[in-house]
Amino acid sequence: MNRGLRFSFLLTFCTLLLAGTSRAQLLPPNLPEQDACNALQLCGNFFSPYSYQTVGLVSDLPFTPCGNGEANSVWFRLEVTSPGILVFKIVPVDTADDYDFAVIDITGGDCANIQQSQVIRCNFNNNIQPNTYYNGGVVGLNTTSTLTTVFGGAYGQPFLQQITANAGDVYLIMLNNYGHDDCFGTCPGSGFLLDFTGSTAVFNQPAPPEMLELLPVCDMSQEVTLKLSTNVLCSSIAPNGSDFFLTPSGTIQSVTGINCSGTAGYTDKIKVTFTSPLPNGDYSLHAKTGTDGNTLLGLCNAALQLPDSVNFHVGIDPITYVSLDSPACQRLKINFNTPVACNSIAADGSDFTILGPSSVVIASAAGPGCVPGGFTSSVVLNLSAPIAVDGLYKIRSKIGTDGNTLNDTCGRILPPQQDLPFKVNSFNGVLQAYPDSTTCAIGDVVNLYSVNHGPAPAGGFSYHWTPATGIADPSSPNTQLTVPGMRNFYVLETIDANGCYLRDSAHLIVTPFVGQINPEKTAICLDDPFTIHASGGSQYAWYDNPGFTGVPSTLNCNDCAGPQALPPLGVNNYYVVITSSEGCKDTLKSEITVNPKPTIESFPVDTTIKYGSSIALQAFGGTFYTWTPSGTLSDGLSASPMATPKETTAYVVTGANEFGCLAMDTSLIRIDFRSPVLVPNAFSPNGDGLNDVFGVQNFKFQKLLEFRVFDRWGKQVFETTNPAKGWDGTINGKPANQDVYYYYIRLGYADDYVETFRGDVTLIR
C-alpha cells in the first residue's frame, strides 16, 4: 500500500467476519451518499457495517455496459494526486453477500450528469454457485485480469483489470448492496471492507468535517441533533459528550451518532442529550477535544478544526421569514425558519399582501409538497399578472380569509404586519438590447438587435420596442431603425418563463462627423514641396475633382492623412473624403495656387581683390533682396552693397518677386593676401634723417612675426616684433662699428602664410 493511502482498519470488521451470518444495520433509504454528487470521499481502506436500500433521491446510473445499473447503491469518490495503479477488493463480511460495482471516470465531468460512456469498469458477477460461494464473495480490480466488464448472471469472474490513474483524475465507485444470495437480493447484507492494498496511486485527503446546523424541532431544551458537513467515524465520537460543551450554561450528558453501531460505522448526524433541560434563551454548542483524545474525525481521520460552533434557541418564538427565492416576478417562493402547517395556508393567498410602486394582486398560495396534515418550509404566492413596474416591494403577512396567519404544531405563528422586502429590476442584464452607439446623421438606418439569456416561456418570447417611432417592426427583437432625431432612446421588453419582465435599452446619439484640412486655401511657389494635412478620421481618400473619380498624380500618396503635393503653375484643387472610425464621412477641399519663382542674378560672378580692399556687388531680377553673409557688407538688404571681405567669401543673394517666391544666386569674391615689401641692403645711422634706421619698408597688413640682426660672429645685436621699429645701428646704446651685419625676418599674412627674409646689410659710418 502506498504511504499516501490512509488506513481506516476497524476491529469491528474482524468481529463481523467471525460472526459469519450476522446482518449489518439496514440504513433508511435515500441517504446522501446514495447519490453520486454526495459520494463518500476516500483516501484509503474503508469499512462499512451498513446495508443500503433504494438508489437514493437520484437515479444517477440506470444502466451500465454490464446491463444493470444502480440497486441498493452507495457511492465513493477518489481524487488522485499522484499517478499509479488503482486496484481494490470489496470483501463482504458474510461470504454469501453479493456486491456488484461500477467505476466511473468523471475527470472534468459533472457528477449530476453521468453518462454510460464514462463507466470504465463494471462487474455484476453472481456470487452463488452450487453448494458454495465463489472466492468468498470478494470482487474488485487486480493486476492480472484483462476484463473490463462482467455481465449479470455470469459466474467465476470476480476481478476486472486494474486502472492506470493520472494525477488529477477523479473516479466514482458505485457499489450495489445486492444482499445475501440466499434471499435473492431481498434481504440486507452484512457490511463490507473496501480494501485498496496494492494500489500505488495516491488519493486526495478530503476536507475535515465542520458543524453545519442543528436540525429543527419544537423543543431543543433537552436534546439537539447536529448536522455535519461530512460523515465522521463513529469510533471518534466520545459517548460521554466530552467532544462538545455549551455556552453560556448547560451540561451535556451523552452523545450518540445516528445509525452508529457502537464504535462501528460512520454518520453525519449526532444526537446531543443535555443533563437537564435548558431554560429559554440563546445557546451555542461548541466542539472541543474529548476524553478520547480527539475531536470528531472524518472518514480519512481528518480532524474537525477548532474552534467550531453552532447557535440555537430554546423557547417558542414566532415564525419568521428566511428568504425569498429569486426570481420573484409572478411566482414568489417564501422560505421560513421552521416548517409551517399546510392547513394554515389560505389557498387564495389572503395570508399576505404585496405593497410597492404598483398594484400587485395575489391569485393563490400553496406549500410545495403539501399533503393533508403535512408541513412545508416554504409558501409559493402566485400573482394574477407579472410585476411590471420596477422598484422596491414588500410582502406583508396578515390574517387570511381562513381566520389565521401561518402556524405550526409547536404553537408558533407568523405574526401579522411582518414585512419581507424584495426588489424588482427588469433591467438586470438578462436581456441585452443593442446598439449603444453613435451614428452619423439623422435618417441613417441602424440595425437594432438583442441577446436574451432568460428562460423562454412555453409559447416563446414576445417582444416590443418603445417608442415605435422610426422602427420597421416594433415586435421583432432584431429590426431596423431610421434614426429620427439627435438623441434616441429605445426600450425593448419581454416576459420570460418565470413571468419576469426583461428590459434593456438601446441608445443612438447622432454625432455629425467633421473632419479637418489644412490649409483650406493657400499659395505656394513652383517646385516647392508642400504637405496637405487632413485629420479627424481613420481613413482618407484623395481626388482631383469634386466628383471623386480621379486620383491626383501630383500627390505622393492617395490614402494617407498628410500627402506631399508638387502641383504645377496655376490654381490646383485637391479633394479628400475623410472616414471616421464609426464609418461617418466628410468631404473637404484644399485650393493651392502655384506662383512662378523669380530669376535672380548677382555680379560679379567670380573675382579677386586685394586683402583689405572693397568691391561693389549687384543683384537683378527681384523686388527685394537679402545677402548672406552680411557681416562684411555695407547693407545686407540692398541690391548693390559694398563688400569688404577679410577672406574669400561666397555672397549668396536671395531675391523675392511680387508673389513672395524666392530664388538665389552667388557672387564669389576671392582675396589676394600677398603684398611686396622692401628690405634695404645698407643704411647710415648718422643722424641726417636719411637711411638712419634699418627695417622692413612698405608694410601694409602683414604681421611682423620676427626681426633679428646678428654681427659677423653670430651674436644677436637687435630684436623686435614691432613693425614701427627698426635697428638704429647701436649695440647696448653705443654706436656699432661699420661692418656687414646679417638679418632674419618673418612676416605673417591673414591666410596664415609666413614669408621669410634672410640677408646681409652694410652699416656705413
C-alpha positions, 0 to 999 in steps of 0.5 A: 500500500502506498504511504499516501493511502490512509488506513481506516482498519476497524476491529469491528470488521474482524468481529463481523467476519467471525460472526459469519451470518450476522446482518449489518444495520439496514440504513433508511433509504435515500441517504446522501451518499446514495447519490453520486454528487454526495459520494463518500470521499476516500483516501484509503481502506474503508469499512462499512457495517451498513446495508443500503436500500433504494438508489437514493433521491437520484437515479444517477446510473440506470444502466451500465455496459454490464446491463444493470445499473444502480440497486441498493447503491452507495457511492465513493469518490477518489481524487488522485494526486499522484499517478499509479495503479488503482486496484481494490477488493470489496470483501463482504463480511458474510461470504454469501453477500453479493456486491456488484460495482461500477467505476466511473471516470468523471475527470472534468465531468459533472457528477449530476450528469453521468453518462454510460460512456464514462463507466470504465469498469463494471462487474455484476458477477453472481456470487452463488454457485452450487453448494458454495460461494465463489472466492468468498464473495470478494470482487474488485480490480487486480493486476492480472485480469484483462476484463473490463466488464462482467455481465449479470448472471455470469459466474467465476469472474470476480476481478476486472483489470486494474486502472492506470490513474493520472494525477488529477483524475477523479473516479466514482465507485458505485457499489450495489448492496445486492444482499445475501444470495440466499434471499435473492437480493431481498434481504440486507447484507452484512457490511463490507471492507473496501480494501485498496492494498496494492494500489500505488496511486495516491488519493486526495485527503478530503476536507475535515468535517465542520458543524453545519446546523442543528436540525429543527424541532419544537423543543431543543431544551433537552436534546439537539441533533447536529448536522455535519458537513461530512460523515465522521467515524463513529469510533471518534465520537466520545459517548460521554459528550466530552467532544462538545460543551455549551455556552453560556450554561448547560451540561451535556450528558451523552452523545450518540451518532445516528445509525452508529453501531457502537464504535462501528460505522460512520454518520453525519448526524449526532444526537446531543442529550443535555443533563437537564433541560435548558431554560429559554434563551440563546445557546451555542454548542461548541466542539472541543477535544474529548476524553478520547483524545480527539475531536470528531474525525472524518472518514480519512481521520481528518480532524474537525478544526477548532474552534467550531460552533453552532447557535440555537434557541430554546423557547417558542418564538414566532415564525419568521421569514428566511428568504425569498427565492429569486426570481420573484416576478409572478411566482414568489417562493417564501422560505421560513425558519421552521416548517409551517402547517399546510392547513394554515395556508389560505389557498387564495393567498389572503395570508399576505399582501404585496405593497410597492410602486404598483398594484400587485394582486395575489391569485393563490398560495400553496406549500410545495409538497403539501399533503393533508396534515403535512408541513412545508418550509416554504409558501409559493404566492402566485400573482394574477399578472407579472410585476411590471413596474420596477422598484422596491416591494414588500410582502406583508403577512396578515390574517387570511380569509381562513381566520389565521396567519401561518402556524405550526404544531409547536404553537408558533405563528407568523405574526401579522404586519411582518414585512419581507422586502424584495426588489424588482429590476427588469433591467438586470442584464438578462436581456441585452438590447443593442446598439449603444452607439453613435451614428452619423446623421439623422435618417441613417438606418441602424440595425437594432438587435438583442441577446436574451439569456432568460428562460423562454416561456412555453409559447416563446418570447414576445417582444416590443420596442418603445417608442415605435417611432422610426422602427420597421417592426416594433415586435421583432427583437432584431429590426431596423431603425431610421434614426429620427432625431439627435438623441434616441432612446429605445426600450425593448421588453419581454416576459420570460418563463418565470413571468419576469419582465426583461428590459434593456435599452438601446441608445443612438446619439447622432454625432455629425462627423467633421473632419479637418484640412489644412490649409483650406486655401493657400499659395505656394511657389513652383517646385516647392514641396508642400504637405496637405494635412487632413485629420479627424478620421481613420481613413482618407481618400484623395481626388482631383475633382469634386466628383471623386473619380480621379486620383491626383498624380501630383500627390505622393500618396492617395490614402494617407492623412498628410500627402506631399503635393508638387502641383504645377503653375496655376490654381490646383484643387485637391479633394479628400473624403475623410472616414471616421472610425464609426464609418461617418464621412466628410468631404473637404477641399484644399485650393493651392495656387502655384506662383512662378519663382523669380530669376535672380542674378548677382555680379560679379560672378567670380573675382579677386581683390586685394586683402583689405580692399572693397568691391561693389556687388549687384543683384537683378531680377527681384523686388527685394533682396537679402545677402548672406553673409552680411557681416562684411557688407555695407547693407545686407538688404540692398541690391548693390552693397559694398563688400569688404571681405577679410577672406574669400567669401561666397555672397549668396543673394536671395531675391523675392518677386511680387508673389513672395517666391524666392530664388538665389544666386552667388557672387564669389569674391576671392582675396589676394593676401600677398603684398611686396615689401622692401628690405634695404641692403645698407643704411647710415645711422648718422643722424641726417634723417636719411637711411638712419634706421634699418627695417622692413619698408612698405608694410601694409597688413602683414604681421611682423612675426620676427626681426633679428640682426646678428654681427659677423660672429653670430651674436644677436645685436637687435630684436623686435616684433614691432613693425614701427621699429627698426635697428638704429645701428647701436649695440647696448646704446653705443654706436656699432662699428661699420661692418656687414651685419646679417638679418632674419625676418618673418612676416605673417599674412591673414591666410596664415602664410609666413614669408621669410627674409634672410640677408646681409646689410652694410652699416656705413659710418 
